[in-house]
Amino acid sequence: MNCKCNKLFIGMLIGVLLPIIMSFALYYFLYRGELGFLPFLHQMVQIGSIGKLLSISVLPNLVVFLIAINKERLLAARGIVTSTIIYAIIVIAFRLLV
């Protein structure tokens, strides 16, 4: 099925932006009164939990990926998987280096 949203770039954009939005949402619902967002990220790096935050933030990509597959937006789904693999490499780097 052809659609303007069935592009690799659109899938990668969704796959990159959705975890960032999820990180903001996790901060907002769990820590908004205690810390600002940047001190929150700094504290996550200090205690070694930034990899865990990134891992949890990528979970909504799975839902969007399944929706894209179900609607036969295969190029967009490929973009979502590509950006998720990039996030996985970043998470592995954080866990090895921090």
C-alpha positions in Angstrom: 0.0 0.0 0.0 1.5 3.3 -1.0 1.3 6.2 1.4 3.3 9.3 2.0 4.2 8.0 5.4 5.6 4.8 4.0 9.2 6.1 3.7 12.4 4.9 5.4 13.1 8.5 6.6 9.7 8.9 8.2 10.2 5.6 10.1 13.6 6.6 11.3 12.3 10.0 12.4 9.5 8.3 14.4 12.0 5.8 15.8 14.3 8.5 17.0 11.8 11.0 18.3 9.5 8.6 20.1 12.1 7.5 22.7 13.0 11.1 23.3 9.4 11.9 23.9 9.1 8.8 26.2 12.1 10.0 28.2 10.5 13.3 28.8 7.2 11.6 29.7 9.0 9.3 32.2 10.7 12.4 33.7 7.4 14.3 33.8 5.4 11.6 35.6 8.1 10.4 38.0 10.5 13.2 38.8 9.1 16.6 37.7 8.9 18.1 41.2 12.2 17.0 42.4 14.7 17.9 39.6 14.9 19.8 36.4 15.3 17.6 33.3 19.0 18.3 32.7 19.9 17.6 36.4 17.8 14.5 36.1 19.8 13.3 33.1 23.0 14.2 34.9 22.0 12.1 38.0 21.0 9.2 35.7 24.5 9.3 34.2 26.1 9.5 37.7 24.3 6.5 39.1 24.7 4.5 35.9 21.0 4.3 34.9 21.1 6.2 31.7 21.2 2.9 29.7 18.2 1.6 31.6 16.3 4.9 30.8 17.2 4.5 27.1 16.1 0.9 27.2 12.7 1.7 28.6 12.3 4.7 26.3 12.6 2.5 23.2 9.7 0.2 24.1 7.0 2.4 22.4 8.9 1.8 19.1 7.7 -1.8 19.3 4.1 -0.7 19.3 4.6 1.7 16.4 6.6 -1.0 14.5 3.7 -3.5 14.9 1.2 -0.9 13.8 3.3 -0.1 10.7 3.7 -3.8 9.9 -0.1 -4.4 10.3 -0.9 -1.4 8.0 1.7 -2.7 5.5 4.0 0.3 5.9 7.1 -1.8 5.4 9.6 1.0 4.7 8.5 2.9 7.7 8.8 -0.2 9.8 12.3 -0.7 8.5 13.2 2.8 9.5 11.8 2.2 13.0 13.9 -1.0 13.3 17.0 0.9 12.1 16.7 3.6 14.6 16.0 1.1 17.4 19.2 -0.7 16.4 21.1 2.6 16.7 19.6 3.1 20.2 20.6 -0.4 21.1 24.2 0.3 20.1 24.1 3.5 22.2 22.7 1.6 25.2 25.5 -1.0 24.9 28.1 1.7 24.8 26.7 3.4 27.9 26.6 0.1 29.8 30.2 -0.7 28.8 31.6 2.7 29.4 29.7 3.9 32.5 
